[in-house]
Amino acid sequence: MLPSSIPFNHSTVVGREYAYIQQAMGSGQIAGDRDFSRKCQSLLERELGVHRALVTTSCTHALEMAALLLDLQPGDEVIVPSFTFVSSANAFALRGAKPVFCDVRPDTLNLDEAKLPLHVTPRTRAVVPVHYAGVACEMDVIGALAKQHGLVMVEDNAHGLFGKYRGRWLGTLGAMATQSFHETKNITCGEGGALLVNDARFAERAEIIREKGTNRARFFRGQIDKYSWVDIGSSYVMSDVLAAFLYGQLEVWREVQARRRKIWERYDAELSNWCDGHGVRRPVVPPHCEQAYHMYYLLMPDLTARTALIAHLQKRGILAVFHYLPLHLSEFARQWGGRPGDCPVAETVSDQLLRLPFFYSMSEEQQSRVIDAVISFAL
Ligand SMILES: *Cc1c(COP(=O)(O)O)cnc(C)c1O
């Protein structure tokens, strides 16, 4: 019999998700901003110490809310790393702003703070650090530059929930931060997200934008006796059914992170000899960063080696995948004049990076199979 295949990712129940969904359904109130949404928000506010947490339909939507809160005008510029998910840039492009792509550091693959000043112009309004793989960007340097030029810092913290930078939680360092609870992330409800508001000046308007441009949140709190249309906005509220699922996961976040840490550390320990002997680079985690254990990746010597290793693993029933294509070279970004060579590190690592299967319910036996398969690859 062939061994069963090992997926790249697999979502699992980790806590009381079913019981909570049942409870939400039973309450007869399953739209947004009900008990479980509030529970998720208080948990995030309490654990991270953020001023306001608002659960949303996705991280993409939380980024769109951030773009709306910035009142971006056509021609305004927002600096984003080239090596990130489309939404980090698209949310701002949707408001007519121009995404300006910055290269990433060769070690952490995060926004390169040394190259950042080269991209600041009088039209720059914001900078979006993405904590790749849950390892923090150099937030002190980026923060100082943002302050100097009056830029708003929006952390795309889709990978970094419960990671830290110099002892401070990721998601609490920008004026705003966005979280993803998509099925591929550490904590999930299938599709979902959150906007974390650290700069209190954005809090009230964030509620309004999330509620279709109405002051419904204040009405719910009894602060006004009817609610009306007061601003632009859209429908970014998460259903309480999903919030119930999410709360089941959030409540046991320490167990989830501890398990992921174990898997990550085992990969790193057992693959180190093979990597060192074959010119394969393992993830770099600076000592002042407590990472969020979002993924385990390898940087292969080149595209040919990466393609061959993916095929080698596939033959053994193991799904390994690559990651972001440099955004500055995407079809859509051509309008802003992106050219090969603009972000050389992003262009190189995009060809080299391979992500190994990594999920909460991965068994020791499954992980052994992945490790053995990698080590048996003749590079
Ligand atoms: C997953 C991800 C997103 C988008 O998250 P959704 O919740 O699917 O919208 C945005 N940015 C980064 C860096 C991501 O990894």
The ligand as an ORCA input file, in Angstrom:
! r2SCAN-3c Opt
* xyz 0 1
  C      -2.829     35.566      4.248
  C      -2.277     36.936      4.071
  C      -3.079     38.042      3.770
  C      -4.535     37.922      3.430
  O      -5.279     37.330      4.397
  P      -6.837     37.012      4.124
  O      -7.371     36.836      5.514
  O      -6.871     35.763      3.311
  O      -7.417     38.177      3.431
  C      -2.515     39.293      3.729
  N      -1.205     39.466      3.941
  C      -0.381     38.434      4.205
  C       1.071     38.696      4.451
  C      -0.890     37.139      4.254
  O      -0.075     36.107      4.472
*
